[in-house]
Amino acid sequence: MKIKKINLFTFFLLLLSLCVVLLGAGCEKDDNLEGEWIQIDSLMPDTQISGQLSSIFTENNNCLLNFQEDTVCHVIFNQEELKEIDTCNIIPDIDFEKYTLVVGKVMVPGMVSSISKVLLVYNSAKDMYKIEVSIDECEECYTVIGYLYFWRVYSRIESGYDFKLLVIKT
């Protein structure tokens, strides 16, 4: 009877170990299922449009709507959406049949911090875009809260995708 109990206990331990091994194997990430992130290059619009966008997306513009939060990002697909964001300025004439505009604002802890790069990456497996904004922080700067604005023009992106903003401090 004692031998049967030991064998039964050993059998359950082996069965439990096998289940743990099988379940653990199912939890491993498969990189192929995660998909690959592909960088989408921004385009440089003509000088007039660049100047207009730079004058709109600045801390000195009190006419920006929907920029009240500390960190915000908008993906603009048409002229009407651009007009809704800025109520005072002359809106640049962007051909939204060919282009998509990404604009935003990030809060920074120093007045001399700067944006070193803005990347747009796409993952077809996740059907998602990420906007990665890299901030160069100044180590010896005043720790006063400031805001940095950015804009980028990309080849036309279809609407309906998820966009995530990621701020990276370097």
C-alpha positions as CSV (number, residue, x, y, z in Angstrom):
1,M,0.0,0.0,0.0
2,K,2.9,2.3,0.9
3,I,4.6,1.6,-2.4
4,K,1.4,2.4,-4.4
5,K,1.1,5.8,-2.6
6,I,4.7,6.6,-3.4
7,N,4.3,5.5,-7.1
8,L,1.0,7.5,-7.3
9,F,2.7,10.6,-5.8
10,T,5.7,10.2,-8.2
11,F,3.3,9.9,-11.1
12,F,1.5,13.1,-10.2
13,L,4.8,14.9,-9.8
14,L,5.9,13.8,-13.2
15,L,2.5,14.8,-14.7
16,L,2.7,18.2,-13.0
17,S,6.2,18.7,-14.3
18,L,5.2,17.8,-17.8
19,C,2.3,20.3,-17.7
20,V,4.6,23.1,-16.5
21,V,7.1,22.3,-19.3
22,L,4.3,22.3,-21.9
23,L,2.7,25.5,-20.6
24,G,6.0,27.2,-20.4
25,A,6.8,26.4,-24.0
26,G,3.5,28.0,-25.0
27,C,4.4,31.3,-23.3
28,E,7.6,31.9,-25.3
29,K,7.4,34.8,-27.7
30,D,7.6,34.1,-31.3
31,D,9.3,37.0,-33.0
32,N,7.6,36.2,-36.3
33,L,4.2,36.7,-34.7
34,E,5.3,40.1,-33.2
35,G,6.2,41.4,-36.7
36,E,8.9,43.7,-37.8
37,W,8.8,47.5,-37.2
38,I,9.5,49.3,-40.5
39,Q,10.6,52.9,-40.5
40,I,8.6,55.3,-42.6
41,D,10.8,58.2,-43.8
42,S,9.5,61.8,-43.5
43,L,9.5,64.1,-46.5
44,M,10.7,67.6,-46.7
45,P,8.0,70.0,-48.0
46,D,8.9,73.1,-49.9
47,T,10.3,76.1,-48.1
48,Q,7.0,78.0,-47.8
49,I,5.1,75.1,-46.3
50,S,8.0,74.3,-43.9
51,G,8.0,77.9,-42.7
52,Q,4.3,78.0,-42.2
53,L,4.3,74.7,-40.3
54,S,7.2,75.9,-38.1
55,S,5.4,79.1,-37.3
56,I,2.2,77.3,-36.4
57,F,3.7,74.5,-34.2
58,T,5.5,76.6,-31.7
59,E,5.1,77.4,-28.0
60,N,4.4,81.1,-28.9
61,N,1.2,80.2,-30.8
62,N,-1.8,80.8,-28.5
63,C,-4.2,79.7,-31.2
64,L,-3.5,76.0,-31.2
65,L,-6.5,74.0,-30.1
66,N,-6.4,70.5,-28.6
67,F,-2.8,71.1,-27.4
68,Q,-3.8,71.6,-23.7
69,E,-2.3,68.4,-22.4
70,D,1.4,68.1,-21.6
71,T,2.1,65.5,-24.3
72,V,-0.1,65.3,-27.4
73,C,0.1,64.0,-31.0
74,H,-2.2,64.4,-33.9
75,V,-2.2,62.6,-37.2
76,I,-3.8,64.9,-39.8
77,F,-5.3,63.4,-42.9
78,N,-7.1,66.4,-44.5
79,Q,-7.1,70.2,-44.7
80,E,-10.2,70.5,-42.4
81,E,-8.4,68.6,-39.6
82,L,-5.5,71.0,-39.9
83,K,-7.8,74.1,-39.8
84,E,-9.5,72.7,-36.6
85,I,-6.1,72.7,-34.7
86,D,-5.0,76.3,-35.5
87,T,-7.6,79.1,-35.6
88,C,-5.3,82.1,-36.2
89,N,-2.7,81.3,-38.8
90,I,-2.8,81.0,-42.5
91,I,-3.0,77.2,-43.0
92,P,-0.5,75.8,-45.5
93,D,-1.9,74.2,-48.6
94,I,-0.8,70.6,-48.2
95,D,-1.9,68.0,-50.8
96,F,-3.5,65.5,-48.4
97,E,-4.2,63.2,-51.4
98,K,-0.4,62.5,-51.4
99,Y,0.7,63.4,-47.8
100,T,-0.2,62.9,-44.1
101,L,0.9,65.4,-41.4
102,V,2.0,64.3,-37.9
103,V,2.2,67.1,-35.3
104,G,2.6,67.2,-31.6
105,K,3.9,68.6,-28.4
106,V,5.9,67.0,-25.6
107,M,6.7,68.3,-22.1
108,V,10.3,68.5,-21.2
109,P,12.0,69.1,-17.8
110,G,14.5,71.6,-19.0
111,M,14.3,74.8,-21.0
112,V,17.2,73.9,-23.3
113,S,16.1,70.3,-24.1
114,S,15.6,69.6,-27.8
115,I,14.0,67.0,-30.1
116,S,16.8,65.0,-31.7
117,K,14.6,62.9,-34.0
118,V,11.0,61.9,-34.8
119,L,10.5,58.4,-36.2
120,L,7.4,56.9,-37.6
121,V,7.5,53.1,-37.7
122,Y,4.9,50.6,-38.8
123,N,4.2,47.0,-37.8
124,S,2.0,45.1,-40.2
125,A,1.5,42.1,-37.8
126,K,0.1,44.5,-35.2
127,D,-1.5,46.8,-37.8
128,M,-0.1,49.8,-35.8
129,Y,2.1,52.8,-36.2
130,K,4.4,54.2,-33.5
131,I,5.6,57.8,-33.4
132,E,8.9,57.8,-31.5
133,V,10.0,61.2,-30.3
134,S,13.6,61.3,-29.0
135,I,14.4,64.2,-26.5
136,D,17.9,65.2,-25.8
137,E,17.9,66.4,-22.2
138,C,20.3,69.0,-21.0
139,E,22.0,67.9,-17.8
140,E,23.0,71.3,-16.6
141,C,19.8,73.2,-17.5
142,Y,17.3,74.7,-15.3
143,T,14.6,72.3,-14.3
144,V,11.7,74.5,-15.5
145,I,8.9,72.7,-17.4
146,G,9.0,73.5,-21.1
147,Y,7.3,72.3,-24.2
148,L,8.7,71.2,-27.5
149,Y,6.6,71.1,-30.7
150,F,7.2,69.0,-33.8
151,W,5.8,68.3,-37.2
152,R,6.6,65.8,-39.9
153,V,5.2,65.2,-43.4
154,Y,4.9,61.6,-44.7
155,S,3.7,60.0,-47.8
156,R,-0.1,59.3,-47.6
157,I,-1.1,57.0,-44.7
158,E,-4.6,55.6,-44.7
159,S,-6.7,56.5,-41.7
160,G,-8.1,53.9,-39.4
161,Y,-4.8,52.6,-37.9
162,D,-3.8,52.8,-34.3
163,F,-1.1,55.4,-33.6
164,K,1.0,55.2,-30.4
165,L,3.3,58.0,-29.2
166,L,6.5,57.0,-27.5
167,V,8.8,59.7,-25.9
168,I,12.4,58.6,-25.5
169,K,14.8,60.6,-23.3
170,T,18.4,60.4,-24.3
